[in-house]
Amino acid sequence: MSVTILVGGQWGDEGKGKVIDLLADGVDMVVRSQGGNNAGHTVVSEGREFRFQLIPSGILYPRVTCVIGHGMVVDPGAFLAELDTLRAQGISTDNLVISDRAHMVMPYHPAFDKLGEQQRGDDRLGTTARGIGPTYEDKVRRIGFRIGDLQKPKFMEKKLRFVLRLKNEALTKLYGVDPFDEQAILDEYINYGELLDRYIRDIYPIVQGAISRGERILLEGAQGVMLDIDLGTYPYVTSSAPTAGGACTGSGIPPSRISNTIGVFKAYTTRVGYGPFPTELHDGLGDRIREVGAEFGTVTGRARRVGWFDAAVARYAVNTNGIDAIFVTKLDVLDSVDPIMICTEYVSKGDPSPTSSTARRCTRRCPAGRARPGTAAGWRTCRMRRGRTSPVSAR
Ligand code: IMP
């Protein structure tokens, strides 16, 4: 039996999709534990391109059971659209299950996401506008809808009446926008219930059964450690826990069953949305790396902010997640860059975490970067041969 957790070690978009695809071929089950369709990754398999947002990319392997864990938030419309696309590409979705306890994005959630951002003005977070934050808010406030509710239309109806009254009051009185229609939402979601019924399960016996049979399980992380609601650069974070701890709670697999935790890091750093980014490049070199690395968001198409590799962030990710192996992606993007800068530590007393207030104050004082730079001679990945280790300077 082995249970592997895979986490993004930076601010997401580290190239986890590629790594997951490499690993998924050798496992029996892939579980996603957090996030929703704010995530997105592209996998190229046998020359064909597949885009994933909610469905684990293990779906490309028919013998792999793919689980959407209860820590996720699922937009049923987006989920069905993704299913349709996969089926049109000839991919079987028979081995897919979705936890009855995963929360649902409701039509008012993206509306609140956008309105909340407008209200914040200059302090906005730069969310993906998919309603992820408001869905997790309702989960914690205990007025959320779970996927399993779709199988109880009477319960849905009663609960929606109560919840929508709260939502519409906020929409009309606080934001001055039109309310949502209860019957329209109910009709839409009852229809989703019929279409999703075959996938909805209590995943507890499925996941525990796989553990007791000694199967190999991969917990596929979305986003990255620095976007974690607790461990990240709050408030410029997502609303879930994209960390090893979050993988456990979002799947129901206990920490004592985890065999290893893999961190994925890009050879440089990117971030979408607002918030601190000490090693950010504001010059032409940043633009060049963005172009060569095709650093544009898969979900929103936004240009990603680009900067040097931040070893203080990497250390923090390793320490807070118990990462025992790393994958470094996109080394080749830096082939023509020489010298390559790496932030080795933050300049302040002690060793502050990259999310500490000391580090934050420092960022404000020197927006061009509070990082103490180190340099590495440029590397040429084209000299690498298959199966060989990375160039010495990259290591
Ligand atoms: P939200 O998750 O849509 O609420 O967005 C909150 C922050 O997380 C924003 O800065 C987003 O750009 C960022 N974010 C959310 N999902 C991803 C992702 O998959 N990759 C990179 N950034 C993300």
Residues whose N, C-alpha, C, O or C-beta is under 5 A from the ligand:
A	BS01	IMP	W11 G12 D13 N38 A39 G40 L125 G126 T127 T128 A129 R130 I132 G133 Q223 L227 V237 T238 S239 V272 G273 Y274
